Amino acid sequence: MSFSEKNKAVFLISISVILYFFFAYFLERTAFYMLLFLWLSLFAAFYFLVKNKSISFATYVAIMLLFRIVFLFSIPNLSQDFYRFIWDGRMILNGFNPYLSLPETFIQQNLTPVSNTVELYRGMGELNGSHYTNYPPLNQLCFLIAALFASKSIFGSVIVLRSIIILADIGILYFGKKLLERLNLPIKNIFWYLLNPFIVIEITGNLHFESVMLFFFVWGLYKLHQQKWIWAAVLIACSVSVKLIPLLFLPLFFQWFVPLFNFKKEENSEHKLMSVRALLNLKDLLNEDSKPSLSRTTQFLKLTAFYTIILATTLLLFLPFYSSELIANYSNSVGLWFRNFEFNASFYYIFREIGYLFRGYNEIAIIGKITPILTILVLIYISFFRKNNNLTQLITAMLFGLCFYYFTATTVHPWYLATPLILSVFTKYKFPIVWTFVVIVTYQAYANNPWKENLWLVALEYLIVFSVLILELQQNYKIKKM
């Protein structure tokens, strides 16, 4: 690295550390214009850091860890969900089942089941405190670990939770690099995720556990590519047991086990290997001396076993919390996201306005039931009518299936974008990076008192995202036609 290039890198790193420090310890969520300035500056520094061809992989790792350490002793300032995390962990530590009780019940009865009861309840807010927890069991385990190490200090619990998230990011780095190598993609691509200010701030800074979910999921994809599908199933179940989002991907695994398409010319060695496999399967089906039914039967048996292991492992992890009330409380809590909450939606807001026009009131109760069905239908279509035989195609299908769900959902919190972002690392598509950049406009809602979204800014966000998406689709279509 030349002297000038080194100075440029040092400058970008230094500026980023200063901005992250200010973001972590001095920024108020209501100060939208300051938030916007910091966000734009950090993304500019991030872009030039990742595009720098002279920085070594080891240096990128050091930068990634440095940015996260800046946040280690800060209290999240863009989200209050961590108060509920701490509450749930301490409830488990004190022998309570977090799926069976409401924080507000204890407050109304002047009971203190955990340390800092009143402070935690005020922090999480009345809305959160009036609903049953919707965090799966491995997420609850993370909360319990925080309670074990810091049962009386909120600050101590925050440090433990953040340490878990940073360790998960290190795991994503390790397995993400290995997976990129197996897919013959640049290993540097992983830093479009790990150095992204959106990830550093929303995940590490605000203590959202998407990183833990994605650690298990990326590890599972790596094992799947190694043909160790039993381990992959267990790891994907662990991912589901942190956040439920990977459940959406289950139909897409069909063609990994039961190929439906033959390949023509592919672009890399992994594709060629899968082409050979597809041809061998086709030969088995057409050869009269072979036993095609056995071949297909074996494929379906593996697929069934794969799904069974995921389901069984997930249920096993829920078992310690089992109660006759668990299913009702949990499903009701999860269902609230479809029936009651609205934030940063795209097509849903259009559907809502149409409902107002023709019915005179908000149709969220109906629309919230229809959009998940549409998502399921789209996923089924992608599963059976699109080539998903190799891992690159499979991950691309996951990316578009998940984005369709988000495009039609009633609620899209910024941290949800961590999943499409990591998926994009292993594909040709980079529009999720742009989405993580423009999603900052949603925080303008918190600058208003009372809270209120600016739908013009939301429209601008999705206009940019859809424009980049369409452009990438057109470019990839032209390349495929060449």
N, C-alpha and C positions, 0 to 999 in steps of 0.2 A: 504493500500500500504506500503510495507516495505521501510526502509530507502534507500536501494540500488536502488530499483525500482523507487522511487521518484526522486533520484538524476539522474538516467538515463533519465527519462522523462524531468526533468528540463534542462539537458544538451542538449537533442535533440531540445527542444523548443528554448533555447537560441541560439544554433548554427543556427537554421532555421531563427530566427529573424535577426541575423547578416548577413546571406547570402541574405535574402530578402532585407534588407536595402541596401546592396551593389548593388544588382541587380537593385533596383528601382532608385537609385540616382547616380550611378557611371558607370554602364555598358553601353558600346556602342554596337550597333547591329552588327557592323563589327568585333568586337572582339570575333570571334566564339569559340576559345579554352577556353577563360575565361567563355563565356556563357555555354559551354559544361560542364566545371568543376562545375559551380554553379548548373546547372540543375541536374547533377548526384548526387551531394552532397545533394541537397534538396529532391530528390526522395528517397534517402537512408534514410534520417531522417523521411520523410513522411511514408515510409513503416513500420519502426520500431515503430513509434507513433501509427499508426492504429492497428498494431498487438499487441500492449501492452494491455493486458487484465485487467490491474488494473486501468487504467485511466477512470474516471467517464464520463458519458454523458455530464454533465454540464461543466466539464473541457475541453472536446473536443470542446464544443461551444465557450468557452472563447479563446481557441487556434485559432479556425477558425477566430474569430473576430480580434484577435491580429495580425495575419498574414496580414489581409486586411488593418488594420489601418496603418501598416508600409508603404503601398503604397499610402495612402490618399493624400499626398502633392507632389507626384512625377508626372513628365510628361512622358507619355508612350514612351518607347525607342525601342520597337520592331514593332510598327505599327504607321502609320501616318493617319489612317482613322479618328481619332478623330477630326482632323482639318475640315473634311467635315461635321461631326456631328455638330460642333459648327457653321459652316457656314449655314447649313440648318436651325438650330434653330433660328439664328439671322435673316435670311431671312423671316421666318414666323412672327417673332416679328415685323418686319418692313413692314409687309403687302404684301410680295411677296409669290408666290406659288413656292416652291422649285422644284416641278416636271416640271416646265415650263421654267426654265432658266438654263444657263450654267455659272459657275463661270468665265470661260475664256472670255466670252462675256463682262463682266463688266471690266475685266482687260484690254482687248483690247481697250475698249472705255474710259479707265482711269476714271471709275466710282467707287465710294465707297459706295455700298448699305448697308454695315455693318461695324462695328468697326473692326479694324485690317484686312481689306480686303486683302492687299498685303501679310501680314504675313500668313494669313490663306490659301491663294492660293498657296503660296510657300510651305507651310507645307503639304498640301494635294497632291501636285504634278500635273504636267501637264496632266497626264493620267486621274487622278480622276477628275480634273477640267474641262476636255473636254467632260465629259459624264453627262447625267441627273442622278439625284439621284435615287437610287433603294431601299431606305429604306421605309418600309411601315408606315402607319399613326401613330400607337402607338409608334413606334420608333421615329418618328418626334415629338411626344408629349414630349418625354424625352428630345430631343434636345431643344425644346421650353422652357421647365422648366429651363434648364441650361441658356438659353438666358434671361429669366425673372430674374434670380438671379444674373447673371454675364454677362451683355450685352456688357461690354467693356474690360473685362479681360479674356484672354485665360486660365490663371492659375485658376481663379475663376470658369470658366466653367468646367474645368477638375475635380475640386473638387466636383461640383454638379453632374456631370455625374457619377463619381465614387461612390458617396453616393447613387445614385439610384441603381446602380449595387449591392452594398453591401446590401441594403434593399431587393433586389430581392433574393439574396442568403439566407438571413434570412427567406424569404418566402418559398424558396425551402427546407430549413431545417425543417420548421414547417409542411408543407404538405407532404414532403418526409417521415418524421418520422411517421406521421399518416398513410400514405399509406403502409409503411413497416409493421406497426403493423397489419393492416387489412389483409395483405398477409402472416402474420405469419413468417416474415423474421426478422433477427436481425436489430434493429434500428441503430446499429453502422455502418451498411453498407452505410448509407448516407454520411459518412465521407470519403469513397473512392472517392467521388465526391468533397465534400466541402474542404477537406484538401489537395487534389491533387495539387502539385505545378503548374501543367499545368493550372488548373482553377484559382489559385491565381494570376499567372503571366499573362496568356493570356486574361482572362476575367476581373478580378479586375484591374490588372496592365495596360493592354493595351486597356481597355475600349471597349470591344466587348459585344454586348447586347444579346448574347445567354442566359445569366442568366435571363434576364427579360422575354424572350420568354419561357424559361423552367419553370420559376415560374408559369406562366399562364397554361402551359401544364401539369405540375405535379398536380397543383390544379384541373385542368379539369379531369385528370385521377382519382383523389381522389373522386371527385363528381360522376364520372361515376361508380365507385365501390360502392358508396352509392345509386346507382340507380336514382340519380338526373341528368338525362341525358340532361334536358333542360339547367341547369346551366353549365353542362359539355360542351355543344355545344357553349355556349356564351364564356366560358373561352378558349376553343380551338380556337375560332375565334379571340380572343384577342391575343393569341399566334401567330397565322398566321399574325396578324397585326403588330407584332414586327419583325418577320422573316418568310419567306414563307415556310421554311422546313416542318412544320407540315402538309402542303397540301398533301405531299407524303403519309401520314398515313391514309387519309380519306377512301380509299377502304377497309382498314383492319378492320374497325369498322363493316363491314357487318354482320359477324357472332355473334357479341355481341348482335345485335338486332334480327337476323334471324339465330338461331343455325342450322347448317347443320349436325353436328356429335353427336353421342351419346358417352358417356364416359364409360370406364371400371373402373379400380381401379385408384384413384388419391391419391396424396401424402399429401395434407393438407385440412383443413376444407373448405377453399375457393373453392377448386376444387370439394369437395363433394357437396357443395351447388349448384355449377353450374351443377354438374351431375344430381341432383334432378330436376333442371330446365329443362335440356335437356330431361330427361325421361318424364316429364310432357308434354312437347311440343310434344314428340313422341306419347304419349298416346292420346293427342288431335287429332293427325293426323290419328291414327288407330281406334279410337273409333267411331263406326257408329252413336251413339247417340249424339256425340258432333258435334261442328260446326268448323271443321278444317279450312275451308276457312276464317272464321272470325278470328281465332287465327293467321293464317298466314297473313291475311290482316292487322290485328292490328300491327304485327311485322314490316311489310313493311311500314305501315303508320308512325310508330315511327322512323324507319330508315330514311324515306324521310323527316320527320320533323326535325330530327337531322341534316341532311345535309343542309336543307333549312335554319335553324337557323344560322349555321356556315357561309353559303354564304351570307345571308342577313346582319348579323352582320358585316362581313368583308366589304361588300359594303357600309354599313352605315358609317363605320369608314373612308372609303375613300371619302365619300360624300363632306366633307368640302373642299377637294382639286380638286373636279371634274372640268374638262375642256375637250373640244373636243380633245385636244392634249395629255391629260393625258395618255390614254391607249397606244397610239403610242410611246410616250417618255419612259414610264415605261417598256413596253414590249421590246423595243429596248435595253434599259439599262440592263435588266435582261438577254436578249439573248446574250449579249456580253460574259457572262461567259461560254456559250456553244460554241460560234463561234470564239472567239479571244484569250482568256486567257488560259495559260498552267502553271500549278504549282503543284508539288507533286502528279502527277497522277501515276497510276499503270498500269492497262491494256491498258489505252489509249496510253501510250508511246509505248507499244508493237504494237498496231494498227497503230500508227503513223509511226513507222519504217517499217512496212509492206507496208504502203502507199508510203513511200519514195522508197522502193525497186521496186515496180511495177509501180508506177505512176511518180516518180521522184520529187514529191513536197509534202508539208504538206497537209494532208486531213482533217484538223480540221473542216472545214466547213461542211463536210459530216459526219464525225464521231460524231461531236457535236450534230447533229440532230438524229443520230441513237441511241446513248446511252440513252437518255431520254426515247425513245420508248421502249428499252429493259427493262429499270427500270419499266415502267408502266406495261409491260407484266408480269414481275416477281411479282410485287405487286398484280396484278389480280390473278395470280396463287396462291400466298400465301393466298389471301383473300378467295378463293373458294375451294382450295384443301388441306388446312392445318387447323388443329383444332385451332381456335382462339376464342373459346367460353368464356374462363375466362381471367381475366386481366393479369395473368402471361404469358399465351400463347400469348395474344394480344401484350404485350410489347415486348416479344421475337420476334414476327413477325415484329414489328416496327424496332427492332434492326437490324435484318438481311436484311430487305428491304432497310433501310437507308444505311447500309454498302455496299450492292450491288451497290447502286447509287454512293457512294463515290469511290468504287473500279473501276468503269467504267467512272467516271467524268474526265473532262479535268483539273479541278482546285479543289484542296483540301487544303485550307488554314488550318493551325494548329487549329485555334479556332473552326472550323467546328466540331471537335471531341467532343465538349462539349455535344452534343446531344446523340451520341452513349454511351458516358460515363455515363450520368445520367440514360439512359435506362438500362444499364448493372447492375446498382445498384439493380434493381428489378428482375433480372434474375439469372440463373446459370452461365452465361458467363462473363468472366473477361478479355477477349482479348482487349477490348477498353482501359483498364487501361494500358496494355503494349503498345498499340498504342500511348497513350498520352505521354508515356515515350520516345519512339524512334522517335517521330515526330520532336524532336529538331534538328535532322540532316538536316532538310530542311532549317534551318537558315544559313547553310554554304553558301548558294547562295548569301547572303548579304555581305559575307566577300570578294567577288570578285568585282572588278571594271573594266568594268561594271558588273552588276548583271548577274550571271550564275549559273545554277543548276549543281551539281555533280550527275549524274544519277546513279553512283555506290552506292552512299549513299542512294539515293531514293530506289534503288533495295534492299539494305540491310534492310532498314526500312520495306518494304513490305514483304520481306522474313521472317523476325521475326514475323510480324503480322500474316501472313498466316500460319506459322508453329504453333503458339500458338492457332490460330483459329481451325486448323485441329485437333490438339491434344485435345482441349476441345470438339469438335464434337465427336471424337472417344470415349472419356471418358463418355460423356453423353449417347451415343448410347449403350455402354456396361452396364451402370447403368439401362437404360430403358429395356434392354434385361433380366436383372436379375429377 
